[in-house]
Amino acid sequence: MEPITLGLVTRLYRDYATELATVREEQRELLAARQPGMRAQLDDLEAEITYLLLRELRPDTVVEVGTFHGWSTTWILRALRDNGVGRLLSFDQVDHVLRTVPDELAGQRWTFSKGDVRTKAAEIPAETDYLFLDAAHSGSFARWYLTTVFPTLRAGTRVSVHDVFHGRRPLPFSEGAVLLGWLADRNIDYFTPSAKRAPEHNAALRGLKAELGLAEPVRTSRDNPMVFFDLA
């Protein structure tokens, strides 16, 4: 599997530009229809990269920890729909997402579990292909999944974690600080579109989107703190 780099992300934008344009419009319409009930969390770059990585990976099983109002959920489900394969298992302590994800998009491909995921670790399949994390952002929560969930997953499992780089460096003792320390200890590289941490990646991707006719925002945001990596 090709490592997640600016080169890979650039290629995926070009390969899936037409499909991505359609999904962006679908998400724009969904956000307008669900306002003010849906609060979108992911920046466009983060959401689009997630969609593109899922299209390329064609996973059988995706696990999402942290749904809130379902913005990330619907991006993931559209990728699985467009692949024609895959299921999504989502976990959150609140069930707002049940009121925002369209039935026709959920179909038979989505299962939602309400409650603290730390009591439901056994429900996360070992054969998970992609793990999406956007829940509690404390150091203790990071230590939980690093020691409880990650060891159960296969090498090569693709992972994304939100809210890491709101600045050039994560806050001390935060989820991001704990995670980056763990990655560094294992020499695992990561990719981020964060304008704060990797302005060169951010500028390159915004230029590429303009070239491809994808520059108009789906939602307005300048915060792109997510990191993407593969387990070793």
C-alpha positions as a Markdown table, in Angstrom:
| # | Residue | x | y | z |
|---|---|---|---|---|
| 1 | Met | 0.0 | 0.0 | 0.0 |
| 2 | Glu | 1.4 | 3.4 | -1.0 |
| 3 | Pro | 2.3 | 5.6 | 2.0 |
| 4 | Ile | 0.3 | 8.7 | 2.6 |
| 5 | Thr | 2.2 | 11.6 | 1.2 |
| 6 | Leu | 1.5 | 14.8 | -0.7 |
| 7 | Gly | 2.3 | 12.9 | -3.8 |
| 8 | Leu | -0.4 | 10.3 | -3.1 |
| 9 | Val | -3.0 | 12.8 | -2.1 |
| 10 | Thr | -2.3 | 14.9 | -5.2 |
| 11 | Arg | -2.7 | 11.8 | -7.4 |
| 12 | Leu | -6.0 | 10.9 | -5.7 |
| 13 | Tyr | -7.4 | 14.4 | -6.2 |
| 14 | Arg | -6.6 | 14.0 | -10.0 |
| 15 | Asp | -7.9 | 10.4 | -10.3 |
| 16 | Tyr | -11.2 | 11.1 | -8.5 |
| 17 | Ala | -11.8 | 14.7 | -9.4 |
| 18 | Thr | -15.1 | 14.1 | -11.2 |
| 19 | Glu | -16.5 | 11.9 | -8.4 |
| 20 | Leu | -15.3 | 14.2 | -5.7 |
| 21 | Ala | -17.0 | 17.2 | -7.4 |
| 22 | Thr | -20.3 | 15.3 | -7.2 |
| 23 | Val | -19.8 | 14.4 | -3.6 |
| 24 | Arg | -18.9 | 17.9 | -2.7 |
| 25 | Glu | -22.1 | 19.2 | -4.1 |
| 26 | Glu | -24.1 | 16.4 | -2.3 |
| 27 | Gln | -22.5 | 17.5 | 1.0 |
| 28 | Arg | -23.1 | 21.1 | 0.3 |
| 29 | Glu | -26.8 | 20.4 | -0.2 |
| 30 | Leu | -26.9 | 18.2 | 2.9 |
| 31 | Leu | -25.4 | 20.9 | 5.0 |
| 32 | Ala | -27.9 | 23.5 | 3.7 |
| 33 | Ala | -30.8 | 21.1 | 4.3 |
| 34 | Arg | -29.7 | 20.1 | 7.8 |
| 35 | Gln | -28.8 | 23.6 | 9.1 |
| 36 | Pro | -28.8 | 24.6 | 11.9 |
| 37 | Gly | -29.0 | 21.1 | 13.2 |
| 38 | Met | -25.8 | 19.9 | 11.7 |
| 39 | Arg | -22.5 | 21.3 | 12.9 |
| 40 | Ala | -19.8 | 20.3 | 10.4 |
| 41 | Gln | -16.5 | 19.6 | 12.1 |
| 42 | Leu | -14.1 | 18.6 | 9.3 |
| 43 | Asp | -12.5 | 21.2 | 7.1 |
| 44 | Asp | -12.9 | 20.6 | 3.4 |
| 45 | Leu | -9.4 | 19.3 | 2.9 |
| 46 | Glu | -9.7 | 16.8 | 5.8 |
| 47 | Ala | -13.1 | 15.6 | 4.6 |
| 48 | Glu | -11.9 | 15.3 | 0.9 |
| 49 | Ile | -8.7 | 13.5 | 1.8 |
| 50 | Thr | -10.7 | 11.0 | 3.9 |
| 51 | Tyr | -13.0 | 10.4 | 1.0 |
| 52 | Leu | -10.1 | 10.0 | -1.4 |
| 53 | Leu | -8.1 | 7.6 | 0.8 |
| 54 | Leu | -11.3 | 5.5 | 1.3 |
| 55 | Arg | -11.9 | 5.4 | -2.5 |
| 56 | Glu | -8.4 | 4.2 | -3.1 |
| 57 | Leu | -8.3 | 1.7 | -0.2 |
| 58 | Arg | -11.7 | 0.2 | -0.9 |
| 59 | Pro | -12.0 | -1.0 | 2.7 |
| 60 | Asp | -14.4 | -3.8 | 3.9 |
| 61 | Thr | -14.6 | -2.3 | 7.4 |
| 62 | Val | -14.3 | 1.3 | 8.6 |
| 63 | Val | -14.6 | 2.3 | 12.3 |
| 64 | Glu | -15.4 | 5.9 | 13.2 |
| 65 | Val | -15.0 | 7.0 | 16.8 |
| 66 | Gly | -16.8 | 10.3 | 17.3 |
| 67 | Thr | -19.7 | 11.2 | 15.0 |
| 68 | Phe | -21.2 | 14.3 | 16.6 |
| 69 | His | -23.7 | 15.6 | 13.9 |
| 70 | Gly | -22.5 | 13.2 | 11.2 |
| 71 | Trp | -20.4 | 15.4 | 8.9 |
| 72 | Ser | -17.5 | 12.9 | 8.8 |
| 73 | Thr | -20.0 | 10.0 | 8.8 |
| 74 | Thr | -21.7 | 11.1 | 5.6 |
| 75 | Trp | -18.4 | 11.7 | 3.9 |
| 76 | Ile | -17.3 | 8.2 | 4.8 |
| 77 | Leu | -20.6 | 6.7 | 3.8 |
| 78 | Arg | -20.4 | 8.4 | 0.4 |
| 79 | Ala | -17.0 | 6.8 | -0.2 |
| 80 | Leu | -18.3 | 3.4 | 0.6 |
| 81 | Arg | -21.4 | 3.9 | -1.5 |
| 82 | Asp | -19.2 | 5.0 | -4.5 |
| 83 | Asn | -16.9 | 2.0 | -3.9 |
| 84 | Gly | -19.9 | -0.3 | -3.9 |
| 85 | Val | -18.4 | -2.2 | -1.0 |
| 86 | Gly | -17.7 | -1.7 | 2.7 |
| 87 | Arg | -19.4 | -1.2 | 6.1 |
| 88 | Leu | -19.1 | 1.6 | 8.6 |
| 89 | Leu | -19.2 | 1.1 | 12.4 |
| 90 | Ser | -19.7 | 4.4 | 14.3 |
| 91 | Phe | -19.4 | 5.1 | 18.0 |
| 92 | Asp | -20.4 | 8.1 | 20.0 |
| 93 | Gln | -21.8 | 9.0 | 23.4 |
| 94 | Val | -24.5 | 11.2 | 21.7 |
| 95 | Asp | -26.8 | 10.1 | 18.9 |
| 96 | His | -27.3 | 13.4 | 17.0 |
| 97 | Val | -26.1 | 11.6 | 14.0 |
| 98 | Leu | -29.2 | 9.4 | 13.8 |
| 99 | Arg | -31.1 | 12.6 | 12.8 |
| 100 | Thr | -28.8 | 13.8 | 10.2 |
| 101 | Val | -27.6 | 10.9 | 8.1 |
| 102 | Pro | -30.0 | 10.2 | 5.3 |
| 103 | Asp | -31.6 | 6.8 | 5.3 |
| 104 | Glu | -30.7 | 6.2 | 1.7 |
| 105 | Leu | -27.0 | 6.9 | 2.4 |
| 106 | Ala | -26.9 | 4.7 | 5.5 |
| 107 | Gly | -28.6 | 1.8 | 3.8 |
| 108 | Gln | -27.3 | -1.5 | 5.0 |
| 109 | Arg | -23.7 | -0.2 | 5.2 |
| 110 | Trp | -23.9 | 1.6 | 8.6 |
| 111 | Thr | -24.1 | 0.6 | 12.2 |
| 112 | Phe | -24.2 | 3.2 | 15.0 |
| 113 | Ser | -23.4 | 2.3 | 18.6 |
| 114 | Lys | -24.2 | 4.8 | 21.4 |
| 115 | Gly | -22.1 | 4.9 | 24.5 |
| 116 | Asp | -18.5 | 5.3 | 25.7 |
| 117 | Val | -16.3 | 3.5 | 23.2 |
| 118 | Arg | -13.9 | 2.7 | 26.0 |
| 119 | Thr | -16.5 | 0.2 | 27.3 |
| 120 | Lys | -17.0 | -1.2 | 23.7 |
| 121 | Ala | -13.4 | -2.0 | 22.6 |
| 122 | Ala | -14.4 | -5.6 | 21.9 |
| 123 | Glu | -16.8 | -4.3 | 19.2 |
| 124 | Ile | -13.9 | -2.8 | 17.2 |
| 125 | Pro | -13.0 | -5.6 | 14.7 |
| 126 | Ala | -9.5 | -6.7 | 14.4 |
| 127 | Glu | -10.0 | -6.7 | 10.6 |
| 128 | Thr | -10.7 | -2.9 | 10.6 |
| 129 | Asp | -9.1 | -1.5 | 7.5 |
| 130 | Tyr | -9.5 | 2.2 | 8.3 |
| 131 | Leu | -9.9 | 3.8 | 11.8 |
| 132 | Phe | -11.2 | 7.4 | 12.0 |
| 133 | Leu | -10.8 | 9.0 | 15.4 |
| 134 | Asp | -12.5 | 12.3 | 16.4 |
| 135 | Ala | -13.7 | 12.0 | 20.0 |
| 136 | Ala | -12.2 | 13.0 | 23.3 |
| 137 | His | -9.0 | 15.0 | 22.7 |
| 138 | Ser | -7.3 | 14.3 | 26.1 |
| 139 | Gly | -4.0 | 12.6 | 26.6 |
| 140 | Ser | -5.7 | 9.9 | 28.7 |
| 141 | Phe | -8.0 | 9.1 | 25.7 |
| 142 | Ala | -5.1 | 8.8 | 23.4 |
| 143 | Arg | -3.3 | 6.5 | 25.8 |
| 144 | Trp | -6.4 | 4.4 | 25.9 |
| 145 | Tyr | -6.6 | 3.7 | 22.2 |
| 146 | Leu | -2.8 | 3.5 | 21.8 |
| 147 | Thr | -2.7 | 0.7 | 24.4 |
| 148 | Thr | -6.1 | -0.9 | 24.0 |
| 149 | Val | -7.2 | -0.5 | 20.4 |
| 150 | Phe | -4.0 | -0.2 | 18.2 |
| 151 | Pro | -2.4 | -3.5 | 19.4 |
| 152 | Thr | -5.5 | -5.4 | 18.2 |
| 153 | Leu | -5.3 | -4.0 | 14.7 |
| 154 | Arg | -3.3 | -5.3 | 11.8 |
| 155 | Ala | -0.1 | -3.7 | 10.5 |
| 156 | Gly | -1.1 | -1.4 | 7.6 |
| 157 | Thr | -4.4 | -0.3 | 9.1 |
| 158 | Arg | -5.0 | 3.2 | 7.9 |
| 159 | Val | -5.7 | 5.8 | 10.7 |
| 160 | Ser | -6.8 | 9.4 | 10.8 |
| 161 | Val | -7.0 | 11.5 | 14.0 |
| 162 | His | -8.6 | 14.9 | 14.2 |
| 163 | Asp | -7.7 | 18.0 | 16.3 |
| 164 | Val | -4.0 | 17.4 | 16.5 |
| 165 | Phe | -2.5 | 20.6 | 14.9 |
| 166 | His | -4.5 | 23.6 | 15.8 |
| 167 | Gly | -1.1 | 25.3 | 16.1 |
| 168 | Arg | 2.3 | 24.3 | 14.8 |
| 169 | Arg | 2.6 | 22.0 | 17.8 |
| 170 | Pro | -0.1 | 20.3 | 19.8 |
| 171 | Leu | -0.8 | 21.4 | 23.3 |
| 172 | Pro | 1.2 | 19.7 | 26.1 |
| 173 | Phe | -0.5 | 16.6 | 27.5 |
| 174 | Ser | -3.2 | 16.7 | 24.8 |
| 175 | Glu | -4.2 | 13.8 | 22.6 |
| 176 | Gly | -2.1 | 15.2 | 19.8 |
| 177 | Ala | 1.0 | 15.4 | 22.0 |
| 178 | Val | 0.6 | 11.8 | 23.2 |
| 179 | Leu | -0.1 | 10.5 | 19.7 |
| 180 | Leu | 2.9 | 12.3 | 18.1 |
| 181 | Gly | 5.2 | 10.9 | 20.8 |
| 182 | Trp | 3.9 | 7.4 | 20.1 |
| 183 | Leu | 4.4 | 7.8 | 16.3 |
| 184 | Ala | 7.9 | 9.2 | 16.8 |
| 185 | Asp | 8.9 | 6.4 | 19.1 |
| 186 | Arg | 8.0 | 3.9 | 16.3 |
| 187 | Asn | 9.3 | 5.9 | 13.4 |
| 188 | Ile | 5.9 | 6.1 | 11.8 |
| 189 | Asp | 5.5 | 9.0 | 9.4 |
| 190 | Tyr | 2.2 | 10.9 | 9.2 |
| 191 | Phe | 0.7 | 13.3 | 6.7 |
| 192 | Thr | -1.2 | 16.5 | 7.6 |
| 193 | Pro | -2.9 | 19.2 | 5.5 |
| 194 | Ser | -2.7 | 21.6 | 8.5 |
| 195 | Ala | -2.0 | 25.2 | 7.5 |
| 196 | Lys | -0.3 | 25.7 | 10.9 |
| 197 | Arg | 1.9 | 22.6 | 10.8 |
| 198 | Ala | 2.5 | 22.0 | 7.1 |
| 199 | Pro | 1.8 | 25.3 | 5.2 |
| 200 | Glu | 3.5 | 23.9 | 2.1 |
| 201 | His | 1.1 | 21.0 | 1.9 |
| 202 | Asn | -1.9 | 23.2 | 2.5 |
| 203 | Ala | -0.9 | 25.7 | -0.2 |
| 204 | Ala | -0.1 | 22.9 | -2.7 |
| 205 | Leu | -3.5 | 21.3 | -2.2 |
| 206 | Arg | -5.4 | 24.5 | -2.4 |
| 207 | Gly | -3.6 | 25.3 | -5.6 |
| 208 | Leu | -4.4 | 21.9 | -6.9 |
| 209 | Lys | -8.1 | 22.3 | -6.0 |
| 210 | Ala | -8.2 | 25.6 | -7.9 |
| 211 | Glu | -6.7 | 23.9 | -10.9 |
| 212 | Leu | -9.3 | 21.1 | -10.8 |
| 213 | Gly | -12.3 | 23.5 | -10.3 |
| 214 | Leu | -12.8 | 22.4 | -6.7 |
| 215 | Ala | -11.9 | 25.7 | -4.9 |
| 216 | Glu | -15.3 | 26.9 | -3.9 |
| 217 | Pro | -15.7 | 25.9 | -0.2 |
| 218 | Val | -18.3 | 23.4 | 0.9 |
| 219 | Arg | -18.0 | 24.9 | 4.3 |
| 220 | Thr | -15.8 | 27.8 | 5.4 |
| 221 | Ser | -12.9 | 26.9 | 7.6 |
| 222 | Arg | -9.2 | 27.6 | 7.9 |
| 223 | Asp | -8.5 | 24.9 | 10.5 |
| 224 | Asn | -7.2 | 21.6 | 9.2 |
| 225 | Pro | -5.6 | 19.8 | 12.2 |
| 226 | Met | -6.0 | 16.1 | 11.1 |
| 227 | Val | -3.2 | 13.6 | 10.8 |
| 228 | Phe | -3.2 | 10.5 | 8.6 |
| 229 | Phe | -0.9 | 7.5 | 9.0 |
| 230 | Asp | -0.6 | 3.7 | 8.6 |
| 231 | Leu | 0.1 | 1.4 | 11.6 |
| 232 | Ala | 3.4 | -0.4 | 11.3 |
